[in-house]
Amino acid sequence: MELFPIWPIFVAYHSKNNLASMRYDVFISYSSKDQKVAEGVCAYLEQHGIRCFIAYRDIPKGKDWAEVIPLALRESRMMLAVFSENFNLSKQVDREISIAAKRQIPILTFRITDDEFRGTKEYYLTPLNWIDAFPEPEKCFGELCRNVQALLAAEKERTIHNSASREQAHENVQEPLQSEKEETKSPEVFDLDTFVDLEEAEAFAYCRQLAEKGDKVAQLWLGRLYYDGSGIMKNYAETIRWWTKAAEQGYEYAQRNLADCYLEGKGTLINYAKAVYWYRKAAEQGNHDSLYKLGYCYYHGYGVEQDYAEAVQYWTQAAEQGHVLAQNSLGKCYFKGQGVRLNETEAVRWFREAAKKNLSDAQFNLGWCYNWGRGIGEDRAEAVRWYRKAAEQGHAEAQYRLANCYDWGEGVRQDRAEAVKWYRKAAAQGHAGALKNVGG
């Protein structure tokens, strides 16, 4: 289990113009219906040394997209919009483009269909440069890469020039009088926009000042700074201290983080009872990750008496809020009849919800159901499709099952070479069945 899923991308604090600390060169904005093209764009750019953020891969499983996307954009030097009619219809990309425009992030549009910009896209994208890549986008990847490289180089040159100009201007500014310094007001309320634009040491001082005044959001982030060693030496005891202060003020994210620490022994001794206590506090406020974790504790009997029915109750609440791990876990309970009446059709429904969000285990589970006709009509070709999605993410069992399909020609044309390829990938992860097939 991972810690801190509501804050999945912790900002590497930097000034707006410090390119060396930017995590990504390009933020790829696309409709989920165009994911294959976006994947191809990402792979091509990264083969040429361009660091990309792409949502399906870089947003950790079960994380809140609304928290990740703005922070990822802050750490990207430019945006690449993979435009199509699907893109026109997407409300999610409207928000991404608006954030990029607000932060003056350069935008390059890669048009993969001959459609007109409409709505928000017309307002933001029409005045900007674009590349026409229809009807065969793959043939334009080289041109796209050259344009991206040129834009990044131009941005770097402009940044260096602006930095030099600021330094010169700074040299010409006289030191303020002591009375003027004293008039500078200290911050009263934590502001995320201010926080992410600070250097590490400044961010720490900013958080510390507000945390000591009792600002619960500042206390949360100060704890995280101590946890990561950002602007200060790592100190898990301080992490626990500040998260406890924020949690005691009822801040759900601090309550969830604190519970994670007690569950996994991060910075403190494992204490399942305390983990359950804080998960319950956060869950009472509707925190979907805490609902999932509380269900996890009931399922395994951590800090409470094992109770599958209670686990199902909490996982249902989290799953209905879109929590991908809860959706997959709930599907397993319906499939096995644990804590709920056995219902394979309902299991398939929840596996599908999680699989659509790119959770490899759910993709494997859905493929298995299609393969054997459990909860849905048998469809070997569809089984292969979902096995492949999971296998490409490194799911060992899915790699083995996909190899079986190629080996026996089930749902796909028989191809021994392809079967061996996937057997080897699964064997490299220690899969016993695959090791037998490759003679390991």
Order of alpha helices (4+ residues) and beta strands (2+ residues): beta-alpha-beta-alpha-alpha-beta-alpha-alpha-beta-alpha-beta-alpha-alpha-alpha-alpha-alpha-alpha-alpha-alpha-alpha-alpha-alpha-alpha-alpha-alpha-alpha-alpha-alpha
